[in-house]
Amino acid sequence: IYLQNPRDPLAPACLYMMARTYRQMFQRFHLPIDLDEAINSYQQLASQFGNNRLADDALFAVATLYEREKKDPERALELYTTIISRYPRGDQCAKAQKRAAGLTHHSYVSPAGTQSGLSTLPPAKIFPVKHWSSADYTRIVIQASRPVTYTTSLLEKDGDQPRRLTVDLQNSTIAPRFQTPVPIEDGLLKRVRTGQFNDNTVRVVLDIESISDYKIFDLKDPFKIVIDVHGIKTGKTVAASRPASPVSEQPKTKPKVETTAPAPSPSIIVLEDISKKRPGHRSRPHERPPATIRKTQQSRFSLAQQLGLGIHKIIIDPGHGGKDPGAMAFGLKEKDIVLKVAKKVKRLLRKRYNYEVALTRKTDIFIPLEERTALANTSGADLFVSIHVNAHPNKATRGIETFYLNLATNGEAMRVAARENATSTHNISEMQHILTDLMQNSKILESSRLARFVQTSMISGLRKDNYTVKDHGVKKAPFYVLIGAQMPAVLVEISFITNPMEAKRLKKDSFLSEIADQVAAGISAYVNQHMTAAAQY
């Protein structure tokens, strides 16, 4: 019931029963995956249905599992105190207070019987704000030393005060040296101001010039608040992104299709000169293809295909890097393998298919996950492909799979997302409820198409070259690196580094070249199908 319709009135009860079932399975068979599934289901209930009568029961169940089964009293304490603060009148509050009081060996536990019953965690430290900007998109990232509660408000223009978006971080402090206003002046935002609003609240203010929409979400490990601002540039010069976006090695100019407000009946854009949108075509500055409107009742093609949107710039993202080695086994490091493959893919896409291509990293450096998407968005990329190597506790597990951003529907997808996000499965479960608001259906559809083309190319190509390979197919999961991407985006897992046979292959440059060849071919096949479909209209 829940998977078919998450908004069904019975959905909270279904999640609760799923969690109880997995918990009972763990108690009987002692399989860690059952424990993780129980926690995921409980967390999902509490996150998605926070006002439901079962929400505090679910949180209490998770807290006891962390305390007794996971042997993680700090996480258990966080959950107990969440129950106390969020559900003071709930039937689990008294039990949560009793359990929290019992964890007295933690220095930040509130004394039993205090009026608030809340923990007295020291204030979180707020670090300097980072931002990346383009003509119609800005990403702001606020990092804290630990998770904090925060509230947001959109304030309208008031006299000399511009329209502004405020974020108040509770129980937080920021050093005076970090309170200098950050000028942005990108046509969307004027500047970002950060200050100590009162003794225990840090306020971040985004002074708005012209925006049409914004999204706010947070990431764990380390805790960050991400604000994606969208809009139409008012005409000012775009501020340089910080840090700089990947340097393109080919011209950036690409034709754009202009549309007006939707007509009463469905309409699509038809390009009169499709050659101007073909891969590899380099338009003159300010060149714009003429377009006419043709009405249709229904189309099997995606929104991007209907609009004839061209694909010119591709971002290839080698996962991990620097202090983050990724998966390791048999003397191999994921970060090294995927960088080699990414460079090969870039070379093929540029020389064989004549695309404009950039890498999120060219050397062994660390780039946070949220920065990778920001780099793609601000550089005007049309596709984003993140390359990774898989790992599994069972060394016999092998094969290839490709993911796109969506809600995970099984524990294995959650496990892979947790590993690549460098966080825990409970954090993945917590964030799933925000994805519906963050994802656009057209991006999901196009991302799933891209994933299928890349996956099919890798499997068929390797098998033609007599490689034995297992096809795990196309899957969906909430990967941090894909969140907020303004273009079709996928994450490919090219092999299992923990499998002896596949690890042996990953040591050979010839195999890495073959993988790169098939990834590039899959991307090109997607673009060709995309453009052929658009040309038919």
KOLKOL-767535 format. One record per residue (C-alpha): residue in three letters; x, y, z. Coordinates in pm, whole numbers. Each point is the difference from the previous one (the first is absolute). Layout:
<code: ALA	x: X	y: Y	z: Z>
...
***
This chain:
<code: ILE	x: 0	y: 0	z: 0>
<code: TYR	x: 274	y: 247	z: 98>
<code: LEU	x: 215	y: -59	z: -309>
<code: GLN	x: -298	y: 34	z: -233>
<code: ASN	x: -138	y: 311	z: 169>
<code: PRO	x: 212	y: 168	z: 271>
<code: ARG	x: -289	y: 239	z: 72>
<code: ASP	x: -247	y: -275	z: 83>
<code: PRO	x: -152	y: 49	z: 349>
<code: LEU	x: 130	y: -345	z: 92>
<code: ALA	x: 358	y: 82	z: -109>
<code: PRO	x: 130	y: 86	z: 352>
<code: ALA	x: -142	y: -322	z: 145>
<code: CYS	x: 145	y: -197	z: -291>
<code: LEU	x: 346	y: 142	z: 64>
<code: TYR	x: -33	y: -78	z: 369>
<code: MET	x: -100	y: -361	z: -67>
<code: MET	x: 284	y: -37	z: -253>
<code: ALA	x: 243	y: 123	z: 263>
<code: ARG	x: -137	y: -235	z: 266>
<code: THR	x: 24	y: -293	z: -241>
<code: TYR	x: 364	y: 74	z: -82>
<code: ARG	x: 73	y: 46	z: 370>
<code: GLN	x: -149	y: -341	z: 80>
<code: MET	x: 198	y: -153	z: -287>
<code: PHE	x: 319	y: 147	z: 143>
<code: GLN	x: -81	y: -133	z: 346>
<code: ARG	x: -46	y: -346	z: -145>
<code: PHE	x: 263	y: -24	z: -274>
<code: HIS	x: 250	y: 267	z: 118>
<code: LEU	x: 66	y: 132	z: -351>
<code: PRO	x: 133	y: 361	z: 4>
<code: ILE	x: -191	y: 89	z: -316>
<code: ASP	x: -330	y: -71	z: 179>
<code: LEU	x: 101	y: 237	z: 280>
<code: ASP	x: 84	y: 270	z: -254>
<code: GLU	x: -331	y: -52	z: -178>
<code: ALA	x: -187	y: 32	z: 330>
<code: ILE	x: 178	y: 325	z: 82>
<code: ASN	x: -58	y: 133	z: -353>
<code: SER	x: -373	y: -67	z: 17>
<code: TYR	x: -37	y: 154	z: 346>
<code: GLN	x: 201	y: 307	z: -108>
<code: GLN	x: -200	y: 37	z: -318>
<code: LEU	x: -322	y: 0	z: 199>
<code: ALA	x: 128	y: 267	z: 240>
<code: SER	x: 135	y: 215	z: -284>
<code: GLN	x: -292	y: -17	z: -240>
<code: PHE	x: -283	y: -12	z: 254>
<code: GLY	x: 130	y: 206	z: 290>
<code: ASN	x: -349	y: 96	z: 115>
<code: ASN	x: -132	y: -355	z: 2>
<code: ARG	x: -69	y: -165	z: 337>
<code: LEU	x: 253	y: -272	z: -87>
<code: ALA	x: 289	y: 243	z: -63>
<code: ASP	x: 125	y: 15	z: 359>
<code: ASP	x: -41	y: -377	z: 34>
<code: ALA	x: 217	y: -46	z: -308>
<code: LEU	x: 269	y: 235	z: 133>
<code: PHE	x: 1	y: -175	z: 336>
<code: ALA	x: 38	y: -336	z: -172>
<code: VAL	x: 295	y: 130	z: -202>
<code: ALA	x: 161	y: 144	z: 313>
<code: THR	x: -22	y: -332	z: 183>
<code: LEU	x: 146	y: -182	z: -301>
<code: TYR	x: 296	y: 237	z: -6>
<code: GLU	x: 48	y: -31	z: 373>
<code: ARG	x: -36	y: -378	z: 33>
<code: GLU	x: 83	y: -148	z: -341>
<code: LYS	x: 227	y: 253	z: -168>
<code: LYS	x: 178	y: 84	z: 328>
<code: ASP	x: -11	y: 369	z: -95>
<code: PRO	x: -112	y: 189	z: 314>
<code: GLU	x: 75	y: 343	z: -148>
<code: ARG	x: -236	y: -53	z: -292>
<code: ALA	x: -257	y: -151	z: 237>
<code: LEU	x: 24	y: 307	z: 222>
<code: GLU	x: -56	y: 230	z: -297>
<code: LEU	x: -317	y: -189	z: -83>
<code: TYR	x: -127	y: -7	z: 359>
<code: THR	x: 48	y: 376	z: 32>
<code: THR	x: -171	y: 52	z: -336>
<code: ILE	x: -305	y: -183	z: 135>
<code: ILE	x: 5	y: 212	z: 317>
<code: SER	x: 16	y: 329	z: -191>
<code: ARG	x: -223	y: -88	z: -294>
<code: TYR	x: -268	y: -206	z: 178>
<code: PRO	x: -20	y: 130	z: 361>
<code: ARG	x: -360	y: -121	z: 28>
<code: GLY	x: 54	y: -332	z: -175>
<code: ASP	x: -25	y: -337	z: 170>
<code: GLN	x: 372	y: -63	z: -57>
<code: CYS	x: 128	y: 321	z: 163>
<code: ALA	x: 23	y: -132	z: 357>
<code: LYS	x: 175	y: -317	z: -116>
<code: ALA	x: 241	y: 206	z: -212>
<code: GLN	x: 83	y: 221	z: 300>
<code: LYS	x: 71	y: -307	z: 211>
<code: ARG	x: 223	y: -159	z: -265>
<code: ALA	x: 186	y: 330	z: -61>
<code: ALA	x: 59	y: 44	z: 372>
<code: GLY	x: 151	y: -349	z: 9>
<code: LEU	x: 270	y: 95	z: -249>
<code: THR	x: 181	y: 209	z: 261>
<code: HIS	x: 347	y: -94	z: -116>
<code: HIS	x: -40	y: 252	z: -282>
<code: SER	x: 112	y: 340	z: 125>
<code: TYR	x: -270	y: 188	z: -191>
<code: VAL	x: -297	y: -191	z: 143>
<code: SER	x: -253	y: 221	z: 178>
<code: PRO	x: -35	y: -72	z: 372>
<code: ALA	x: -304	y: -215	z: 72>
<code: GLY	x: -303	y: 200	z: 99>
<code: THR	x: 106	y: 331	z: -153>
<code: GLN	x: -280	y: 220	z: -119>
<code: SER	x: 78	y: -33	z: -369>
<code: GLY	x: 119	y: -357	z: 0>
<code: LEU	x: 216	y: 92	z: -299>
<code: SER	x: 369	y: -62	z: -55>
<code: THR	x: 241	y: 287	z: 60>
<code: LEU	x: 217	y: -50	z: -304>
<code: PRO	x: 263	y: 271	z: -44>
<code: PRO	x: -81	y: 254	z: -274>
<code: ALA	x: 78	y: -111	z: -353>
<code: LYS	x: 265	y: 197	z: -186>
<code: ILE	x: -110	y: 150	z: -332>
<code: PHE	x: 264	y: 27	z: -273>
<code: PRO	x: 32	y: 253	z: -286>
<code: VAL	x: -271	y: -19	z: -264>
<code: LYS	x: 96	y: -136	z: -343>
<code: HIS	x: -177	y: 81	z: -326>
<code: TRP	x: -1	y: -82	z: -371>
<code: SER	x: -182	y: 215	z: -255>
<code: SER	x: -115	y: 9	z: -361>
<code: ALA	x: -249	y: 218	z: -187>
<code: ASP	x: -307	y: -182	z: 129>
<code: TYR	x: 123	y: -214	z: 289>
<code: THR	x: 181	y: 47	z: 330>
<code: ARG	x: 89	y: -259	z: 262>
<code: ILE	x: 73	y: 112	z: 357>
<code: VAL	x: 151	y: -247	z: 250>
<code: ILE	x: 7	y: 58	z: 376>
<code: GLN	x: 210	y: -249	z: 198>
<code: ALA	x: -25	y: -64	z: 374>
<code: SER	x: 220	y: -198	z: 237>
<code: ARG	x: -296	y: -225	z: 85>
<code: PRO	x: -370	y: -37	z: -93>
<code: VAL	x: -213	y: 298	z: 106>
<code: THR	x: -365	y: 95	z: -5>
<code: TYR	x: -75	y: 282	z: -242>
<code: THR	x: -296	y: 203	z: -125>
<code: THR	x: -45	y: 204	z: -318>
<code: SER	x: -205	y: 307	z: -89>
<code: LEU	x: -57	y: 189	z: -325>
<code: LEU	x: -36	y: 370	z: 82>
<code: GLU	x: -146	y: 246	z: -250>
<code: LYS	x: 162	y: 333	z: -88>
<code: ASP	x: -43	y: 250	z: 283>
<code: GLY	x: 113	y: 357	z: -66>
<code: ASP	x: 374	y: -4	z: -61>
<code: GLN	x: 16	y: -368	z: 95>
<code: PRO	x: -1	y: -225	z: -310>
<code: ARG	x: -200	y: -318	z: -29>
<code: ARG	x: 195	y: -259	z: 195>
<code: LEU	x: 15	y: -363	z: 104>
<code: THR	x: 113	y: -68	z: 357>
<code: VAL	x: 130	y: -319	z: 157>
<code: ASP	x: 18	y: -10	z: 381>
<code: LEU	x: 226	y: -269	z: 145>
<code: GLN	x: -82	y: -82	z: 361>
<code: ASN	x: 257	y: -62	z: 275>
<code: SER	x: 277	y: 127	z: -228>
<code: THR	x: 284	y: 249	z: -2>
<code: ILE	x: 213	y: 155	z: -272>
<code: ALA	x: 339	y: 163	z: 42>
<code: PRO	x: 16	y: 376	z: -72>
<code: ARG	x: 253	y: -57	z: -278>
<code: PHE	x: -261	y: -203	z: -191>
<code: GLN	x: -269	y: 271	z: 17>
<code: THR	x: 122	y: 210	z: -293>
<code: PRO	x: -277	y: 33	z: -265>
<code: VAL	x: 64	y: -203	z: -315>
<code: PRO	x: -84	y: 194	z: -321>
<code: ILE	x: -157	y: -213	z: -272>
<code: GLU	x: -161	y: 246	z: -246>
<code: ASP	x: -99	y: -271	z: -248>
<code: GLY	x: -339	y: 145	z: -86>
<code: LEU	x: -175	y: -237	z: 241>
<code: LEU	x: 159	y: 86	z: 334>
<code: LYS	x: 172	y: 322	z: 105>
<code: ARG	x: 196	y: -138	z: 292>
<code: VAL	x: -2	y: -243	z: 292>
<code: ARG	x: 26	y: 135	z: 355>
<code: THR	x: 80	y: -213	z: 303>
<code: GLY	x: -10	y: 112	z: 362>
<code: GLN	x: -65	y: -91	z: 362>
<code: PHE	x: -372	y: 87	z: 22>
<code: ASN	x: -12	y: -65	z: 375>
<code: ASP	x: 197	y: -197	z: 257>
<code: ASN	x: -92	y: -339	z: -144>
<code: THR	x: -121	y: 71	z: -356>
<code: VAL	x: 199	y: 60	z: -317>
<code: ARG	x: -194	y: 169	z: -278>
<code: VAL	x: 93	y: -30	z: -367>
<code: VAL	x: -171	y: 254	z: -227>
<code: LEU	x: -18	y: -23	z: -380>
<code: ASP	x: -76	y: 345	z: -146>
<code: ILE	x: -209	y: -70	z: -308>
<code: GLU	x: 7	y: 185	z: -329>
<code: SER	x: -220	y: -224	z: -217>
<code: ILE	x: -85	y: -366	z: 59>
<code: SER	x: -283	y: -222	z: -119>
<code: ASP	x: 49	y: -298	z: 229>
<code: TYR	x: 224	y: -145	z: 268>
<code: LYS	x: 54	y: -336	z: 172>
<code: ILE	x: 158	y: -68	z: 339>
<code: PHE	x: 124	y: -336	z: 127>
<code: ASP	x: 269	y: -130	z: 231>
<code: LEU	x: 268	y: -265	z: -32>
<code: LYS	x: 165	y: -204	z: 273>
<code: ASP	x: 359	y: -99	z: 80>
<code: PRO	x: 99	y: 286	z: 15>
<code: PHE	x: -320	y: 195	z: 55>
<code: LYS	x: -69	y: 256	z: -272>
<code: ILE	x: -300	y: 209	z: -98>
<code: VAL	x: -28	y: 39	z: -377>
<code: ILE	x: -205	y: 278	z: -161>
<code: ASP	x: -63	y: -20	z: -375>
<code: VAL	x: -130	y: 326	z: -147>
<code: HIS	x: -153	y: 17	z: -348>
<code: GLY	x: -111	y: 292	z: -210>
<code: ILE	x: 44	y: 212	z: -309>
<code: LYS	x: 303	y: 224	z: -8>
<code: THR	x: -81	y: 372	z: 12>
<code: GLY	x: 289	y: 102	z: -224>
<code: LYS	x: 301	y: 40	z: 227>
<code: THR	x: 329	y: -174	z: -55>
<code: VAL	x: 16	y: -339	z: 163>
<code: ALA	x: 232	y: -21	z: 296>
<code: ALA	x: 280	y: -251	z: -11>
<code: SER	x: -87	y: -324	z: 171>
<code: ARG	x: 193	y: -86	z: 311>
<code: PRO	x: 186	y: -225	z: -47>
<code: ALA	x: 31	y: 24	z: -377>
<code: SER	x: -198	y: -240	z: -215>
<code: PRO	x: 178	y: -253	z: -223>
<code: VAL	x: 184	y: 169	z: -284>
<code: SER	x: -149	y: -86	z: -336>
<code: GLU	x: 233	y: -79	z: -286>
<code: GLN	x: -252	y: 91	z: -269>
<code: PRO	x: -231	y: 296	z: -64>
<code: LYS	x: -289	y: 31	z: 240>
<code: THR	x: -248	y: 167	z: -234>
<code: LYS	x: -301	y: -211	z: -84>
<code: PRO	x: -333	y: 87	z: -163>
<code: LYS	x: -305	y: 36	z: 217>
<code: VAL	x: -367	y: -52	z: -71>
<code: GLU	x: -233	y: 272	z: 120>
<code: THR	x: -355	y: -89	z: 96>
<code: THR	x: -299	y: 203	z: 103>
<code: ALA	x: -264	y: -82	z: 258>
<code: PRO	x: -174	y: -333	z: -66>
<code: ALA	x: -295	y: 14	z: -238>
<code: PRO	x: -336	y: -143	z: 109>
<code: SER	x: 68	y: -322	z: -187>
<code: PRO	x: 328	y: -196	z: 22>
<code: SER	x: 274	y: 144	z: -220>
<code: ILE	x: 356	y: -93	z: -84>
<code: ILE	x: 290	y: 187	z: -157>
<code: VAL	x: 105	y: -118	z: -347>
<code: LEU	x: 342	y: 108	z: -123>
<code: GLU	x: 7	y: 100	z: -367>
<code: ASP	x: 373	y: -58	z: -18>
<code: ILE	x: 77	y: -304	z: 212>
<code: SER	x: 362	y: -4	z: -117>
<code: LYS	x: 64	y: 291	z: 231>
<code: LYS	x: -77	y: -229	z: 293>
<code: ARG	x: 200	y: -299	z: -121>
<code: PRO	x: 285	y: -126	z: 219>
<code: GLY	x: 324	y: 173	z: -82>
<code: HIS	x: -160	y: 301	z: -170>
<code: ARG	x: 160	y: 326	z: 108>
<code: SER	x: -236	y: 294	z: -38>
<code: ARG	x: 109	y: 359	z: -53>
<code: PRO	x: -35	y: 235	z: 296>
<code: HIS	x: -363	y: 96	z: 63>
<code: GLU	x: -117	y: -245	z: -269>
<code: ARG	x: -351	y: -119	z: 75>
<code: PRO	x: -187	y: -265	z: -202>
<code: PRO	x: -340	y: 103	z: -132>
<code: ALA	x: -288	y: -194	z: 148>
<code: THR	x: -364	y: -53	z: -77>
<code: ILE	x: -278	y: -139	z: 216>
<code: ARG	x: -185	y: -311	z: -103>
<code: LYS	x: -291	y: -122	z: 208>
<code: THR	x: -36	y: -361	z: 98>
<code: GLN	x: -237	y: -190	z: 225>
<code: GLN	x: 255	y: -234	z: 144>
<code: SER	x: 366	y: -90	z: -42>
<code: ARG	x: 200	y: -298	z: 105>
<code: PHE	x: 310	y: 215	z: 17>
<code: SER	x: 139	y: 167	z: 308>
<code: LEU	x: -24	y: 372	z: 70>
<code: ALA	x: 364	y: 52	z: -98>
<code: GLN	x: -57	y: -181	z: -329>
<code: GLN	x: -317	y: 196	z: -72>
<code: LEU	x: 184	y: 327	z: 52>
<code: GLY	x: 288	y: -116	z: -217>
<code: LEU	x: 246	y: 91	z: 270>
<code: GLY	x: 354	y: -57	z: -120>
<code: ILE	x: 271	y: -188	z: 184>
<code: HIS	x: 338	y: 163	z: -35>
<code: LYS	x: 186	y: 1	z: 330>
<code: ILE	x: 50	y: -309	z: 213>
<code: ILE	x: 145	y: -12	z: 351>
<code: ILE	x: 179	y: -320	z: 103>
<code: ASP	x: 42	y: -37	z: 375>
<code: PRO	x: 272	y: -236	z: 130>
<code: GLY	x: -132	y: -96	z: 344>
<code: HIS	x: 186	y: 58	z: 328>
<code: GLY	x: 359	y: 135	z: -7>
<code: GLY	x: 261	y: 145	z: 234>
<code: LYS	x: -68	y: -90	z: 362>
<code: ASP	x: -297	y: -211	z: -112>
<code: PRO	x: 137	y: -318	z: -162>
<code: GLY	x: -339	y: -161	z: -57>
<code: ALA	x: -16	y: -378	z: 8>
<code: MET	x: 328	y: -188	z: 47>
<code: ALA	x: 92	y: -365	z: -54>
<code: PHE	x: 282	y: -210	z: -146>
<code: GLY	x: 238	y: 297	z: 4>
<code: LEU	x: -237	y: 214	z: -207>
<code: LYS	x: -167	y: 331	z: 81>
<code: GLU	x: -325	y: 106	z: -159>
<code: LYS	x: 112	y: 363	z: -38>
<code: ASP	x: 296	y: -100	z: -221>
<code: ILE	x: -196	y: -237	z: -223>
<code: VAL	x: -287	y: 237	z: -71>
<code: LEU	x: 234	y: 291	z: -78>
<code: LYS	x: 172	y: -212	z: -267>
<code: VAL	x: -335	y: -104	z: -148>
<code: ALA	x: -140	y: 354	z: 9>
<code: LYS	x: 300	y: 137	z: -191>
<code: LYS	x: -43	y: -272	z: -263>
<code: VAL	x: -373	y: 75	z: -32>
<code: LYS	x: 73	y: 370	z: -41>
<code: ARG	x: 258	y: -68	z: -271>
<code: LEU	x: -242	y: -224	z: -192>
<code: LEU	x: -295	y: 237	z: 24>
<code: ARG	x: 212	y: 289	z: -128>
<code: LYS	x: 195	y: -170	z: -277>
<code: ARG	x: -245	y: -264	z: -123>
<code: TYR	x: -332	y: 176	z: 61>
<code: ASN	x: 106	y: 368	z: -2>
<code: TYR	x: -167	y: 101	z: 328>
<code: GLU	x: 110	y: 268	z: 239>
<code: VAL	x: 108	y: -190	z: 314>
<code: ALA	x: 133	y: 97	z: 342>
<code: LEU	x: 98	y: -195	z: 311>
<code: THR	x: -95	y: 97	z: 355>
<code: ARG	x: 355	y: -91	z: 98>
<code: LYS	x: 311	y: -64	z: -211>
<code: THR	x: 231	y: -102	z: 283>
<code: ASP	x: -13	y: -178	z: 335>
<code: ILE	x: -182	y: 273	z: 192>
<code: PHE	x: -300	y: -5	z: 231>
<code: ILE	x: -317	y: 174	z: -117>
<code: PRO	x: -311	y: -13	z: 222>
<code: LEU	x: -300	y: -167	z: -160>
<code: GLU	x: -220	y: 309	z: -3>
<code: GLU	x: 272	y: 197	z: -180>
<code: ARG	x: 8	y: -246	z: -290>
<code: THR	x: -364	y: 62	z: -89>
<code: ALA	x: 49	y: 375	z: 43>
<code: LEU	x: 294	y: -10	z: -243>
<code: ALA	x: -217	y: -177	z: -258>
<code: ASN	x: -291	y: 241	z: 44>
<code: THR	x: 209	y: 316	z: -19>
<code: SER	x: 199	y: -116	z: -302>
<code: GLY	x: -314	y: -51	z: -210>
<code: ALA	x: 38	y: -376	z: -35>
<code: ASP	x: -264	y: -201	z: -186>
<code: LEU	x: 90	y: -342	z: 147>
<code: PHE	x: 169	y: -112	z: 322>
<code: VAL	x: 156	y: -346	z: 40>
<code: SER	x: 164	y: -101	z: 328>
<code: ILE	x: 232	y: -302	z: -19>
<code: HIS	x: 54	y: -233	z: 296>
<code: VAL	x: 119	y: -348	z: 96>
<code: ASN	x: -227	y: -216	z: 214>
<code: ALA	x: 75	y: -203	z: 314>
<code: HIS	x: -183	y: -265	z: 201>
<code: PRO	x: 62	y: -201	z: 318>
<code: ASN	x: -56	y: -317	z: -202>
<code: LYS	x: 305	y: -44	z: -223>
<code: ALA	x: -201	y: -213	z: -241>
<code: THR	x: -215	y: 298	z: -96>
<code: ARG	x: 95	y: 134	z: -342>
<code: GLY	x: -146	y: 190	z: -293>
<code: ILE	x: -92	y: 343	z: -134>
<code: GLU	x: -289	y: 231	z: 85>
<code: THR	x: -108	y: 354	z: -79>
<code: PHE	x: -200	y: 231	z: 228>
<code: TYR	x: -208	y: 311	z: -39>
<code: LEU	x: -139	y: 225	z: 272>
<code: ASN	x: -328	y: -112	z: 152>
<code: LEU	x: -141	y: -160	z: 313>
<code: ALA	x: 170	y: -329	z: 82>
<code: THR	x: -240	y: -293	z: 13>
<code: ASN	x: 228	y: -270	z: 140>
<code: GLY	x: 270	y: -44	z: 260>
<code: GLU	x: 278	y: -75	z: -247>
<code: ALA	x: -49	y: 330	z: -183>
<code: MET	x: 0	y: 176	z: 338>
<code: ARG	x: 327	y: -175	z: 89>
<code: VAL	x: 171	y: 114	z: -320>
<code: ALA	x: -125	y: 357	z: 45>
<code: ALA	x: 117	y: 6	z: 361>
<code: ARG	x: 349	y: -116	z: -101>
<code: GLU	x: 37	y: 248	z: -286>
<code: ASN	x: -144	y: 281	z: 213>
<code: ALA	x: 248	y: -87	z: 276>
<code: THR	x: -283	y: -6	z: 250>
<code: SER	x: -228	y: -249	z: 176>
<code: THR	x: -317	y: -164	z: -127>
<code: HIS	x: -208	y: 176	z: 263>
<code: ASN	x: 111	y: 336	z: -139>
<code: ILE	x: -95	y: -117	z: -349>
<code: SER	x: -342	y: -101	z: 127>
<code: GLU	x: -44	y: 334	z: 175>
<code: MET	x: 60	y: 198	z: -317>
<code: GLN	x: -229	y: -197	z: -231>
<code: HIS	x: -304	y: 206	z: 94>
<code: ILE	x: 154	y: 316	z: -147>
<code: LEU	x: 74	y: -151	z: -341>
<code: THR	x: -349	y: 37	z: -141>
<code: ASP	x: 31	y: 374	z: 41>
<code: LEU	x: 352	y: 11	z: -143>
<code: MET	x: -47	y: -212	z: -310>
<code: GLN	x: -166	y: 104	z: -323>
<code: ASN	x: -184	y: -272	z: -190>
<code: SER	x: 166	y: 92	z: -331>
<code: LYS	x: 345	y: -43	z: 156>
<code: ILE	x: -98	y: -335	z: 148>
<code: LEU	x: -129	y: -125	z: -334>
<code: GLU	x: 303	y: 115	z: -194>
<code: SER	x: 238	y: -128	z: 268>
<code: SER	x: -162	y: -343	z: -13>
<code: ARG	x: 34	y: 0	z: -380>
<code: LEU	x: 366	y: 95	z: 22>
<code: ALA	x: 58	y: -267	z: 264>
<code: ARG	x: -154	y: -268	z: -222>
<code: PHE	x: 213	y: 96	z: -300>
<code: VAL	x: 324	y: 1	z: 201>
<code: GLN	x: -81	y: -326	z: 181>
<code: THR	x: -100	y: -178	z: -322>
<code: SER	x: 314	y: 120	z: -176>
<code: MET	x: 230	y: -120	z: 280>
<code: ILE	x: -159	y: -344	z: 25>
<code: SER	x: -34	y: -71	z: -372>
<code: GLY	x: 340	y: 145	z: -86>
<code: LEU	x: 189	y: -195	z: 265>
<code: ARG	x: -177	y: -323	z: -89>
<code: LYS	x: 85	y: 47	z: -367>
<code: ASP	x: 364	y: 21	z: 105>
<code: ASN	x: -38	y: -330	z: 188>
<code: TYR	x: -9	y: 145	z: 350>
<code: THR	x: -219	y: -188	z: 245>
<code: VAL	x: -213	y: 267	z: 165>
<code: LYS	x: -312	y: -1	z: 214>
<code: ASP	x: -269	y: 253	z: -84>
<code: HIS	x: -150	y: 157	z: 315>
<code: GLY	x: -204	y: 236	z: -215>
<code: VAL	x: -114	y: 357	z: 55>
<code: LYS	x: -95	y: 98	z: 353>
<code: LYS	x: -105	y: 309	z: 191>
<code: ALA	x: 136	y: 138	z: 327>
<code: PRO	x: 57	y: 335	z: 175>
<code: PHE	x: 362	y: 84	z: -83>
<code: TYR	x: 119	y: 332	z: 140>
<code: VAL	x: 211	y: 69	z: -308>
<code: LEU	x: -311	y: -5	z: -223>
<code: ILE	x: -225	y: 218	z: 217>
<code: GLY	x: -81	y: 334	z: -159>
<code: ALA	x: 144	y: -87	z: -342>
<code: GLN	x: -169	y: 215	z: -264>
<code: MET	x: 69	y: -253	z: -273>
<code: PRO	x: -41	y: -379	z: -49>
<code: ALA	x: 241	y: -157	z: 248>
<code: VAL	x: 106	y: -358	z: 73>
<code: LEU	x: 250	y: -189	z: 214>
<code: VAL	x: 167	y: -310	z: -142>
<code: GLU	x: 159	y: -280	z: 205>
<code: ILE	x: 240	y: -158	z: -246>
<code: SER	x: 104	y: -312	z: 199>
<code: PHE	x: 39	y: -135	z: 353>
<code: ILE	x: 345	y: 72	z: 140>
<code: THR	x: -64	y: -261	z: 271>
<code: ASN	x: -49	y: -283	z: -251>
<code: PRO	x: 332	y: -178	z: -75>
<code: MET	x: -71	y: -48	z: -371>
<code: GLU	x: -121	y: 354	z: -58>
<code: ALA	x: 281	y: 149	z: 210>
<code: LYS	x: 247	y: -181	z: -225>
<code: ARG	x: -166	y: 161	z: -302>
<code: LEU	x: 5	y: 344	z: 158>
<code: LYS	x: 379	y: -23	z: 22>
<code: LYS	x: 23	y: -27	z: -381>
<code: ASP	x: 2	y: 316	z: -208>
<code: SER	x: -155	y: -189	z: -291>
<code: PHE	x: -312	y: -74	z: 207>
<code: LEU	x: -26	y: 360	z: 119>
<code: SER	x: 24	y: 113	z: -362>
<code: GLU	x: -278	y: -241	z: -96>
<code: ILE	x: -222	y: 128	z: 281>
<code: ALA	x: 66	y: 359	z: -107>
<code: ASP	x: -77	y: -90	z: -360>
<code: GLN	x: -339	y: -143	z: 95>
<code: VAL	x: -92	y: 287	z: 234>
<code: ALA	x: 78	y: 249	z: -277>
<code: ALA	x: -193	y: -208	z: -255>
<code: GLY	x: -300	y: -15	z: 232>
<code: ILE	x: 1	y: 377	z: 46>
<code: SER	x: 25	y: 52	z: -376>
<code: ALA	x: -283	y: -247	z: -64>
<code: TYR	x: -220	y: 189	z: 243>
<code: VAL	x: 77	y: 331	z: -173>
<code: ASN	x: -65	y: -145	z: -346>
<code: GLN	x: -336	y: -146	z: 107>
<code: HIS	x: -83	y: 327	z: 172>
<code: MET	x: 75	y: 207	z: -310>
<code: THR	x: -162	y: -243	z: -244>
<code: ALA	x: -322	y: 7	z: 199>
<code: ALA	x: 5	y: 380	z: 11>
<code: ALA	x: 69	y: 20	z: -374>
<code: GLN	x: -316	y: -200	z: -79>
<code: TYR	x: -200	y: 291	z: 132>
***
